[in-house]
Structure formats: C-alpha cells, structure tokens
Amino acid sequence: GEKNGLPSGIRSRVQTGTVGNGGNITIDSNSFLLQNGALLTAETLGQGNAGTIKVNAADFFTISGKGANFTSGLFVNSQSKTGTAGDIIVTSPKVTLNNQAKLNAESASGNGGNIKLNSDLLLLRRGSQISTTAGTTQAGGNGGNVNINSKFIVAVPKENSDITANAFSGTGGNINIRTQGIFGIEPRLQASDQTNDITASSQLGVQGQINIIQPDVQPAQGLVELPGQVLDASNQVAQDCPRGRNAKKPLGKFIVTGRGIPPNPTQPLNGTPNLTQLATLDSDRSVTPKEYRSVTSQEYSSLKPNTSSTPNLSSSSHQAIVEAQGWVKTPDGKIMLVAQAPETTLSSRVTASVCPVSK
C-alpha cells in the first residue's frame, strides 16, 4: 500500500545525469500478490536502458487495488531520449489483473519495451491494462511487442480493459496472442472507453499487427461422417458349401428360443423365477416351506391347498421322459432325435466333399 504519499514496492532506477543500464528485478515464488498502490518499477532517467522485471509464480499471479495516489502494477519506463524501456515477463498458471492494475512498458521517445505473458488463464477486470507505448512525449519510437500465450483470455464486457501496443509517430508494436479461447475482448482500430479493446495503433506512423493464433488442430477436422444407410449383414455371410446335387440353400439356421441367452456365462437367464406358496392355514396365513416341515399331523389335515397357484394335473398328464438314443434324417433333410436308436449298417464307401472358398 501507501504511506506518507509514497508507495511500497521494489525499484531499479538509473538516476538523471547518470550513464548506464538499469538492473533487473526477478521474483520466483509460489504466489504473487500486489495491491493497494504497491508496485514494481524498473526505469531510467539517464543515458541507458531500463531493466527487466521477471516474475515466476507457481500458483497464481494477482495485481489488484488502487491506492490514493498510485496504481498497482509492473512498470518498465524510459524517460531518456536515447534509452529504451525494459521487458516485463510473467509466468503463472493464473494471471489476474483487477481494478485498474497495469503491466506497462513505455518510453518517452525511444522504443517501448516488450511484454511476455505465459499462463493457463488470463483474467482482466475493471479497467486493467497490458500496454507497451512509445512516444509518450509525442516523439518518435516504435511501440513494443506484446506476446501472450494463454489457454483462455477472459475480460468482463464493458469494463474498459485493454491490450495495447501503440506509438505516436513511430510504428505500432505487434500483438501476438496464442490461445484456445478469447472472451469479452476484441481487436479494434481505436480504443474505446465503453469496450475491451486490443489495439496496435500509431497516430502518425504505421499501424502494428494483431495476430490471434488458434490451435493447429480443430476438433471438427477429426470427425468422420457415417453413412446414412445401415449395412444389411444378412448378405455378408457366405453360404456356398452345398452337399449333394439337390441340396438347397441356405444350408442351416441358428434359432434361439425360450428366454434367450444370458448376457454372459456367469449370469442366469433373463427373467425372475416365481416362488409358489405351498398352502395356507385356517387363518389364511401363508406357510413357507420351512414352516410346512414343522407342522404336526393334526395341523396338516387342516391345511388348504392354494388352488390359485397350484395347477390341476391329472394322472394322465404324467408320462415317462426317455432320453434320446439316436437321431434320424427325414426325407426332406431335417434331423430328429428319437427314443429308439435305429439299426444302421456302416458303409464302407468314404466320400469327400470340397467347399469352394468364399471371397
């Protein structure tokens, strides 16, 4: 914050009347928070270039808040006629600029510094700025370049947050953005107070270039349109292995009857078996199989059969079940299982059949 009209901060400065380049400021941390007018500055007022500010924050990078007299931010500034502004380099997964926060690289008459930003998310709120400006005293100098590599760039609409690389009489800087999605901010020829703008302008010189690069691979390019008609699989199975002159096609069938086939060998057949109640007592209480074995002979005489669920089977319906002992072939070519094995005589003639190969 501020105290006695002075902001807290980290500074590197080349004083007026001196010769030499300013030193660099490098911060490596898990998190970085700058607020309430605090700032980082690297500037030159003498004959030399301003230093570079570099921040690496492993967790997040946030600049938020405006003091009574100062705005929080990172500033590289050259007020020298011959010196240039340094660079600002920020690397963090989440970068947030809020409440007029600034990343600012400007020069009075020389070339503006460059700003490089690498993140997963860049969030701009409430009049925040990323700016490289040259010719602040309406003199020459080219605007610096802004290079942003972020998966997503988000600016809340109508909050006047800008990304600029402007010059007065020199060439506007270039803005290169590589992202998967950019929301709420658009490239424009001139900035407006009512919108979030990306500009690379020059009042008297040549406009800079704005390049927004999308991923090389678009998801729609990997889609394959499937045919509208479903393939009829019945004509994809070959049945060209006849046996005998009068054999008919198709040779055979596979038919599933009953309740079908279980989903896998470890599961039962489809359907739930129904348990039939055996009998009821005089009080119409259902008797389970366990209760039925424990009743006495006197109680057994009072049991009533449950006619609603027990079928009436006559003695004539009981027939002995005989396992199949053999099979016979009917004149029309069908195979039938029979209870009595037919007497057959083995033929000594061996026949060979050849199936043509299907292609």
DAQUI-V782409 format. One record per helix or strand of 2 or more residues. SS is the DSSP state (2 for helix, 1 for strand). FROM is the first residue (numbers start at 1). TO is the last residue. If there is no record, write none. Layout:
ss:SS from:FROM to:TO
ss:SS from:FROM to:TO
This chain:
ss:1 from:2 to:3
ss:1 from:6 to:7
ss:1 from:9 to:14
ss:1 from:25 to:35
ss:1 from:39 to:44
ss:1 from:53 to:64
ss:1 from:73 to:78
ss:1 from:88 to:92
ss:1 from:94 to:98
ss:1 from:102 to:107
ss:1 from:115 to:124
ss:1 from:129 to:134
ss:1 from:146 to:155
ss:1 from:162 to:167
ss:1 from:175 to:178
ss:1 from:181 to:183
ss:1 from:186 to:187
ss:1 from:197 to:199
ss:1 from:210 to:213
ss:2 from:219 to:222
ss:2 from:233 to:236
ss:1 from:279 to:280
ss:1 from:286 to:287
ss:2 from:289 to:294
ss:2 from:297 to:301
ss:1 from:304 to:305
ss:2 from:315 to:317
ss:1 from:326 to:329
ss:1 from:335 to:338
